[in-house]
Amino acid sequence: MDVPILIVGAGPSGLALALIFCRHGIPVRVIDKSNNQHIGSRACRLQPRTLELYKLLGILSTIEKRAVESSTSIQVYTSPEGFGPIQSFSLYEQLKPHPAYHRINGITLCQDDHQAILRDALQKDYALSVELGIELLSYEQSLEAVLVRLAHPNGNVEMAHFKWVIGADGAESIVREQLGLDLAGFSGLGNTYLVGDIEAEHSHCSTRWKVWGSYTYQALLLQPYTKSGKPYFHFMYGGCNVDISKLAMASQEELLEMMYNTIGRRSICFGQVVSSGIWSARNGMVNEMRHGRVFLVDAAHVHSPGGSLGINTGIQDSFNLAWKLSLVYKGLASPRPLLDSYSAERIPAIAASLGIVKNPTVSALSQNQRSRDWDLRQFDVNYRSSPIITDDLEPSESFQTTLHAGDRAPDATGLVITCSSQRTTLYDLLDAVSHTVIAFLPGDCLDYYSHITVALSRFPPVMAKTMVIHPQSTVWQHHDGVVFIDEDGYAFEHYESQPDEVKVVIIRPDGYIGAVITDVSGVEQYFAEVLNYQMAV
């Protein structure tokens, strides 16, 4: 088989997954049963942790250039609208930049633009195109491969073998369905809506989100945004007193009339409806994300819309899975325990994210959301209970507040490259393909670095890149590009290292800490466990 991996679904999770595999040099095939690319702003909030991951993937600057102008301030009105809002608040607080976070605030990016950026990167860098109109009919697993049946638009049915199949086909996943996996804890939340995008007139386009009414009766949400200089609203319309099936069949004129009736006045001038569709608020997840040679990413969970957690969580799934499966494909690691760790790490993280926003009508549109703002940023997602991490630090009373293996890798600004005197940040030195072994060393302990390189020499050279960070007080001389001075002190501070002590931190390709080590033997231990190597005595 020329292409080892089939990705079913060309949303952001599937496309990001494909791009990571391509960065690893692994050919993939991406199919989607839709005949057309998605249009509209659905799932448009990219949380800052996702932006950090896109930095590792090398596409953050492009993502940020395409971000749209959109306020996160919201006003709630009665229906019909009275003399002013009955409630006003901000969904997301704009935090000041902090050196521990490459990005601390999220952005608004329409999903169609998001997917276009990923498709363009795949096409430009790897000549890979999404195959539209191709539907997965069924698949059968063996010990060596997965046999799939694919329906083409012309009626032909293709039989093909792949080493692995990955379900990135969302809430209605055929991949998940044929695995027989249910969305445990599934809740329909009792809310179904018509969602979409509609053009707006500049003179009537507020910068704030607005909600009229209550979802216990009927309600309309309008989220204004500007794209390519043109104003739009993302809308969400529904409620217990709204016939959604009738609403979905309504003409544009009928839809606008119902919106105006809910608002109670014609104070907003709408243009053409760009996109619309039925959407049901649901929460649920599977209890296993792998069965043999079949994996699930965003098909493993469904979220209510608060904070666009579904799309952000799915992208984290993709980053977690890609580096592990890449090592196995290249013959550098055994499937166990590495592939087993995918479910072990992601299931608790997904369960936690489902607890952040349970009901869009209660939490996403109320001041209670403000207290959950930090959780929505997803910085605190961790894999401390993972079977493949190494941590030499002793548990203590401050365990929850100290940095450990399994935590997100903090950024650090103000690193000086000793060979050029240029300043950089830690996240500028990480990528989505390699492990990064960082030795925090006193200025007189550079020889310790040679012990690390000897330990790493027992493993394939593509596994990791290495670097040394000396404390800011070090009187330094020019060394090669792997030696840095922590001029601003943030690296030692964020990684809780002492200037007179040795600490080694291994950062995984998904931006999480794989190991915190106080002895060089821990370097061998970590990679031996990840790769399932038997070290020679």
C-alpha positions in Angstrom: 0.0 0.0 0.0 1.5 3.3 -1.2 -0.5 5.4 1.3 -0.5 4.0 4.8 -3.1 6.3 6.5 -6.7 7.2 5.5 -8.2 10.2 7.2 -12.0 10.3 7.0 -13.2 13.9 7.3 -11.7 17.2 6.1 -12.6 19.5 8.9 -9.9 21.3 11.0 -9.0 18.2 13.0 -8.6 16.0 10.0 -6.7 18.6 8.0 -4.4 19.5 10.9 -3.7 15.8 11.4 -2.8 15.4 7.7 -0.5 18.3 7.8 1.4 17.0 10.9 1.8 13.6 9.2 3.1 15.3 6.1 5.6 17.2 8.2 6.8 13.8 9.5 7.2 12.7 5.8 4.3 10.2 6.0 1.9 10.1 3.0 -1.8 10.3 3.8 -5.1 10.3 2.0 -7.9 12.6 3.1 -11.5 12.1 2.0 -14.8 13.9 2.8 -18.3 12.8 1.8 -19.3 16.4 1.1 -19.2 17.5 -2.5 -18.3 21.1 -1.5 -16.0 22.8 0.9 -17.7 24.1 4.1 -19.0 27.7 3.9 -19.5 29.8 7.0 -18.1 30.8 10.4 -19.2 27.8 12.5 -16.8 26.9 15.3 -14.9 30.1 14.9 -13.1 30.6 18.2 -9.5 29.4 18.3 -8.3 29.2 21.9 -4.8 30.3 22.7 -3.5 26.7 23.4 -4.5 25.8 19.8 -2.6 28.9 18.6 0.5 27.6 20.4 0.1 24.2 18.7 -0.2 26.0 15.3 3.1 27.8 16.2 4.7 24.3 16.4 3.2 23.4 13.1 4.6 26.5 11.4 1.2 28.1 10.4 0.5 30.5 13.2 1.3 33.7 11.3 -1.0 32.7 8.4 -3.8 31.8 10.9 -3.5 35.2 12.6 -3.4 37.1 9.4 -6.8 35.6 8.4 -8.4 36.2 11.8 -11.6 38.4 11.7 -12.6 41.4 13.7 -15.1 40.3 16.3 -16.0 41.6 19.8 -16.5 39.2 22.7 -18.8 41.7 24.5 -22.4 40.5 24.7 -25.7 42.3 25.5 -29.0 40.5 26.4 -32.4 42.0 25.6 -36.0 41.0 26.2 -38.1 39.9 23.2 -39.4 42.2 21.9 -36.6 44.5 22.7 -37.2 47.0 25.5 -35.4 50.3 26.4 -32.0 48.7 26.7 -30.1 45.5 27.6 -31.1 43.7 30.7 -27.6 42.3 31.0 -24.1 43.0 29.6 -20.9 41.1 30.0 -17.8 39.9 28.3 -17.4 36.3 27.2 -13.6 36.4 27.1 -11.3 38.7 29.1 -8.5 40.2 27.1 -5.4 39.4 29.1 -2.1 41.1 28.9 0.7 39.2 27.1 2.7 37.0 29.5 6.2 35.4 28.7 4.9 31.9 29.8 2.3 31.8 27.0 3.2 32.2 23.3 -0.4 33.5 22.9 -2.6 34.1 25.9 -5.8 35.3 24.1 -7.8 33.5 21.5 -8.9 34.8 18.1 -11.9 34.6 15.8 -11.4 32.7 12.6 -14.2 31.6 10.4 -14.2 27.8 10.0 -14.2 28.0 6.2 -11.1 30.2 6.3 -9.5 27.9 8.9 -9.9 24.9 6.7 -8.8 26.8 3.6 -5.5 27.7 5.3 -4.8 24.0 6.2 -5.8 22.8 2.7 -3.5 25.5 1.1 -0.6 24.3 3.3 -1.2 20.7 2.3 -1.4 21.6 -1.4 1.5 24.0 -1.5 4.0 22.1 0.6 3.0 18.5 -0.3 0.8 18.6 -3.4 -1.9 16.9 -1.3 -5.6 17.6 -2.1 -8.7 16.6 -0.2 -10.8 14.1 -2.1 -14.4 15.5 -2.0 -17.5 13.5 -2.6 -15.9 10.2 -1.4 -17.8 8.4 1.3 -16.6 5.6 3.6 -19.1 2.8 3.3 -17.5 0.2 5.5 -14.2 -1.3 6.7 -12.8 -4.5 8.0 -9.7 -4.9 10.2 -7.0 -7.6 10.1 -3.8 -7.8 12.1 -1.9 -6.2 9.2 -4.2 -3.7 7.6 -7.7 -2.2 7.2 -9.7 -3.0 4.1 -12.1 -0.1 3.3 -15.0 0.4 0.8 -15.2 3.9 -0.6 -18.1 5.2 -2.7 -17.2 7.7 -5.4 -19.5 10.4 -6.9 -19.7 8.4 -10.2 -21.2 5.4 -8.4 -18.0 3.4 -8.4 -17.0 1.5 -5.2 -13.3 1.4 -4.5 -11.6 -1.3 -2.3 -8.4 -0.2 -0.7 -6.0 -1.3 2.0 -4.5 1.1 4.6 -2.3 0.4 7.7 -4.5 2.7 9.7 -7.9 4.6 9.4 -8.6 7.7 11.4 -12.1 9.1 12.0 -12.1 12.9 11.8 -15.7 12.9 10.7 -17.3 14.6 13.7 -20.5 14.0 15.6 -22.2 11.8 12.9 -19.0 9.7 12.4 -19.4 6.6 10.3 -16.0 5.5 11.6 -17.2 5.6 15.2 -20.5 4.0 14.4 -18.9 1.0 12.7 -16.6 0.5 15.7 -19.8 0.2 17.8 -18.7 3.0 20.2 -21.4 5.1 21.8 -21.1 8.7 23.0 -21.1 7.9 26.7 -22.9 10.5 28.8 -24.5 11.8 25.7 -27.0 14.6 26.3 -29.1 16.3 23.7 -29.6 19.2 26.1 -33.1 19.7 24.7 -32.0 22.5 22.3 -32.0 22.5 18.5 -31.2 25.7 16.5 -30.9 27.1 13.1 -27.4 28.5 12.8 -25.6 30.2 9.9 -24.2 33.5 8.6 -25.9 36.5 7.1 -24.6 39.7 5.5 -25.1 42.9 7.5 -25.1 46.6 6.7 -22.2 48.6 8.1 -24.4 51.3 9.5 -26.4 48.8 11.5 -23.7 46.4 12.5 -22.9 46.6 16.2 -19.5 45.4 17.5 -21.2 43.5 20.3 -23.0 40.1 20.4 -26.7 40.5 21.0 -29.3 38.0 22.3 -33.0 38.6 22.3 -35.4 36.5 24.3 -34.9 33.2 26.2 -34.2 29.7 24.9 -37.0 28.5 27.1 -39.4 30.3 24.7 -37.6 31.7 21.6 -34.3 33.5 21.2 -32.0 35.0 18.6 -28.2 35.4 18.9 -26.3 37.6 16.5 -22.5 37.6 16.6 -21.1 40.4 14.4 -17.8 40.0 12.6 -15.9 41.6 9.7 -14.4 39.5 7.0 -12.4 41.1 4.1 -13.8 44.4 5.2 -17.4 43.3 4.9 -19.7 43.0 7.9 -21.6 39.8 8.7 -23.6 38.2 11.5 -23.3 34.6 12.7 -26.7 33.8 13.9 -28.2 31.2 16.2 -32.0 31.0 16.3 -34.2 28.6 18.3 -36.1 27.9 21.5 -38.8 25.7 22.9 -41.5 27.7 21.1 -39.7 27.6 17.7 -40.6 24.9 15.1 -37.1 24.2 13.8 -38.2 22.0 11.0 -40.5 24.8 9.7 -37.7 27.3 10.2 -35.3 25.2 8.2 -37.7 25.2 5.2 -38.4 28.9 5.4 -37.5 31.3 2.6 -35.0 34.0 3.3 -37.8 36.6 3.6 -39.7 34.4 6.0 -36.6 33.8 8.1 -35.9 37.5 8.3 -39.5 38.2 9.3 -39.3 35.8 12.2 -36.0 37.3 13.3 -37.5 40.8 13.3 -40.5 39.5 15.3 -38.1 38.2 17.9 -36.1 41.5 18.0 -39.3 43.5 18.1 -38.1 46.2 15.8 -36.4 46.6 12.4 -33.3 48.3 13.7 -30.9 46.0 11.8 -30.6 45.8 8.1 -29.8 42.2 6.9 -28.4 41.2 3.5 -28.2 37.8 2.0 -28.1 34.6 4.0 -24.7 33.1 3.3 -25.1 29.7 5.0 -27.6 28.0 7.3 -28.3 24.6 8.8 -29.8 22.7 11.8 -27.6 22.2 14.8 -28.4 20.4 18.0 -26.7 21.2 21.3 -25.1 17.9 22.5 -22.5 16.7 24.9 -20.9 13.3 24.9 -17.7 11.2 24.4 -16.6 7.7 23.8 -14.7 5.7 26.4 -12.0 4.5 24.0 -10.3 6.3 21.1 -8.6 3.4 19.5 -9.7 -0.1 18.4 -6.9 -2.0 16.7 -5.9 0.0 13.6 -8.7 2.4 13.7 -8.5 5.7 15.7 -10.8 8.6 16.4 -10.0 12.3 16.7 -12.9 14.7 16.7 -15.3 11.8 16.1 -14.7 10.8 19.7 -16.6 13.6 21.3 -19.4 16.2 20.7 -19.6 19.5 22.6 -22.0 22.4 23.2 -20.8 25.5 21.4 -19.4 27.5 24.3 -15.8 28.5 23.4 -15.7 26.3 20.3 -14.3 23.6 22.5 -15.2 20.8 20.1 -12.9 22.1 17.4 -10.1 23.0 19.8 -10.2 19.7 21.6 -10.2 17.8 18.2 -7.1 19.6 17.1 -5.4 18.6 20.4 -6.4 15.0 19.6 -4.7 15.3 16.3 -1.4 16.6 17.7 -1.4 13.9 20.4 -1.9 11.1 18.0 0.2 12.2 15.0 3.7 12.0 16.6 3.0 8.6 18.2 1.6 7.0 15.1 4.5 8.5 13.1 7.1 6.8 15.3 5.3 3.5 14.9 5.0 3.8 11.1 8.7 4.6 10.8 9.6 1.5 12.9 11.1 3.6 15.6 8.6 2.6 18.3 6.5 -0.4 19.2 2.7 0.0 19.1 2.5 -0.7 22.8 2.6 1.2 25.0 2.8 4.3 22.8 -0.5 3.9 20.8 -2.3 2.8 24.0 -1.3 6.1 25.6 -3.5 8.0 23.1 -6.7 7.0 24.8 -5.0 7.1 28.2 -4.1 10.7 27.8 -6.9 12.1 25.8 -10.0 10.5 27.5 -9.5 12.4 30.8 -8.7 15.6 28.9 -11.9 15.4 26.9 -14.0 14.6 29.9 -12.6 17.7 31.6 -13.4 19.8 28.6 -17.0 18.6 28.5 -17.3 19.7 32.1 -16.3 23.3 31.3 -19.4 24.2 29.3 -22.4 21.9 29.6 -25.3 24.0 28.4 -25.0 26.8 25.9 -28.2 28.5 27.1 -27.0 28.6 30.7 -23.2 29.0 30.8 -22.1 30.3 27.4 -24.6 33.1 27.6 -24.3 34.1 31.2 -21.8 35.8 33.5 -21.0 32.3 34.9 -18.9 31.9 31.7 -16.5 34.6 33.0 -15.4 32.3 35.8 -14.6 29.6 33.3 -12.7 31.8 30.9 -9.3 30.5 31.9 -10.4 26.8 31.5 -11.6 27.6 28.0 -8.1 28.6 27.1 -7.0 25.0 27.7 -3.6 25.8 29.2 -4.3 23.5 32.1 -5.0 20.4 30.1 -2.4 17.9 31.3 -1.3 14.3 31.0 0.2 13.8 34.4 -1.4 10.3 34.7 0.1 9.2 31.4 1.9 5.8 31.3 4.7 7.2 29.1 6.0 10.2 31.1 9.1 10.3 33.4 9.1 12.5 36.4 12.0 12.6 38.9 10.3 15.2 41.1 8.8 14.0 44.4 5.1 14.7 45.0 4.5 17.4 47.5 1.8 19.6 49.0 2.4 22.0 46.1 2.1 19.2 43.5 -0.9 20.9 41.8 0.9 24.2 41.4 4.3 23.1 40.4 5.5 22.0 37.0 5.6 18.3 36.3 5.9 15.9 33.4 2.6 15.8 31.5 2.0 19.5 31.8 1.9 22.0 28.9 5.4 23.3 28.1 5.6 27.0 29.1 7.1 29.5 26.7 10.0 31.7 27.7 11.1 35.0 26.0 14.5 36.5 26.2 16.7 33.6 25.2 20.0 34.7 23.7 21.7 32.5 21.1 25.3 32.5 22.1 26.7 32.0 18.6 24.9 35.1 17.3 23.7 37.1 20.3 20.2 37.1 18.8 17.2 36.9 21.1 14.5 34.3 20.6 11.7 32.5 22.5 11.5 28.9 23.5 8.5 28.3 21.2 10.5 29.6 18.3 12.8 26.6 18.8 10.1 23.9 19.1 8.3 22.0 16.3 5.6 19.4 15.8 8.0 16.7 14.6 10.9 16.4 17.1 11.3 15.9 20.8 13.3 18.8 22.3 15.7 17.9 25.1 16.6 21.0 27.2 19.4 20.9 29.7 19.2 23.7 32.3 22.8 23.9 33.4 25.0 26.2 35.6 27.5 28.1 33.5 30.4 25.8 34.6 28.6 22.5 33.8 28.5 22.5 30.0 30.4 19.2 30.0 27.2 17.6 31.4 25.7 18.2 27.9 28.0 15.5 26.5 26.5 12.9 28.8 23.1 13.8 27.4 24.3 13.3 23.8 25.8 10.0 24.7 22.5 8.9 26.2 20.6 10.0 23.1 23.1 8.2 20.8 21.5 4.9 21.8 18.3 6.0 20.0 17.6 6.9 16.4 19.0 10.4 15.7 15.7 11.7 14.3 14.1 11.3 17.8 15.2 14.5 19.4 17.1 17.8 19.1 19.0 19.2 22.1 19.7 22.5 23.6 21.4 24.0 26.7 20.1 27.0 28.7 22.4 28.7 31.1 21.1 31.1 33.8 21.1 34.9 33.1 24.1 35.5 35.4 26.4 33.3 33.3 29.5 35.0 31.8 29.2 33.3 28.4 31.4 32.7 25.4 30.4 31.9 21.8 29.2 28.3 21.4 27.3 26.6 18.7 23.6 27.1 18.1 22.4 24.7 20.9 23.6 27.0 23.7 21.4 29.8 25.0 21.5 32.3 27.9 18.3 32.9 29.8 18.9 36.7 29.7 15.4 37.6 31.0 15.3 34.7 33.5 12.0 33.4 32.3 13.1 30.0 31.2 14.6 29.1 34.6 11.5 30.7 36.3 8.9 28.9 34.2 10.6 25.6 34.4 11.3 26.0 38.1 15.0 25.4 37.7 17.7 26.7 40.1 20.8 28.5 38.6 23.2 26.2 40.6 21.4 22.9 39.8 21.0 20.6 36.9 17.6 19.8 35.4 16.7 18.2 32.1 13.2 18.7 30.5 12.1 16.8 27.5 9.3 18.5 25.4 7.3 16.3 23.1 6.2 17.2 19.6 2.7 18.1 20.8 4.1 20.8 23.2 3.7 18.8 26.4 6.5 17.8 28.9 7.4 14.2 28.5 10.0 14.1 31.2 11.4 16.2 34.1 14.8 14.7 35.0 17.5 15.4 37.6 19.9 12.6 36.4 21.0 11.9 32.9 19.9 8.3 33.2 16.3 9.6 33.0 16.9 10.6 29.4 17.4 6.9 28.5 14.5 5.9 30.7 12.1 8.2 29.0 12.9 7.3 25.4 13.2 3.6 26.3 9.6 3.7 27.7 8.2 5.7 24.8 9.8 3.5 22.2 9.6 0.2 24.2 13.3 -0.3 23.8 15.2 -2.9 25.9 18.3 -1.1 27.0 21.6 -3.1 27.0 23.2 -3.4 30.5 
